[in-house]
């Protein structure tokens, strides 16, 4: 497995764990979040369920950043003074 595929798998796993809660914090429904991210609702649902679709690393990274997550799909720490 090459480095990009390994990173894609890690990102997909992290999105399965953190995308739904991040979307909830943004108060976006699945259809609204998918529309704003340029995805079909079914595609976002597939990502959130952890199913391995045909999504590229670029698409998964863009979704993570859109949801306020890091490039690896992990929650960002709160800014200093907000803890």
N, C-alpha and C positions, 0 to 999 in steps of 0.2 A: 504494500500500500504506500503510495507516495505521500509527501508531506501535506499537499493541498487536500487530499482525500481524508487524511487523518484529522486535519483541522476542521474540515466540513463535518465529519462525524462528531467531533467534540462540540462544535457549535450547534448542530442539530440536537444533540442530547441536552445541552444547556437550554436551548430554546424550548424544548419539551417541558423543562422544569420551570423556567422563568417567564416565558412569553405571556402565558395566560394571566398570571398575577400582575405583570407589568401593564398589560392591556387594561386590567381592572383598575389599577392605580390611575391610569389616564382616563378612566370612565368611558372607555370605548367599547361598544358592542363588537362582536366578531365581524359582522358585515361592514360596519363603519370603519373599523381598523383595517380590514382587508382592502376596502376601497381606497382609503388614504395611503396605504402602502403599495397600491398598484397590484394587488393580488386578488385572485378569486377567493371568496369565503371558504370554499372547500380546500384551497391550498393552505390557507392559514390554519384551518382546523387540522389538516394533516400534519403541519409543522408542530402545532401545539400538542398533538397526541403522540408525537415522537415517531410517527411512521416515516420510513425512509423514502422520500419522494425523489424526484429528479431535479431538485433545486440546486442551483450552483452555489458555490461559496459566496460569490458576490451578492446574490439575492438574499441569502441567509444573513450575511453581514449587514446588508442594508436594512433588513427587517429588525435586527437586533438594535441597531442605532436608532431607528425610527421609534422603537419602544422605550428608548432611554437606557438600554443595556449597553454593556461594553461590546467591543468587537468579538469577544468570545461568548457573548450571550449571557454574561453574568451581571447581576445588579451592581450598579456603581455605588461606592460609599457616599454617604451624605456629605455635603460640603462642610468645611470646618465651621464650627459654631452652630450646626444644625443637629447635633447628636442628641 
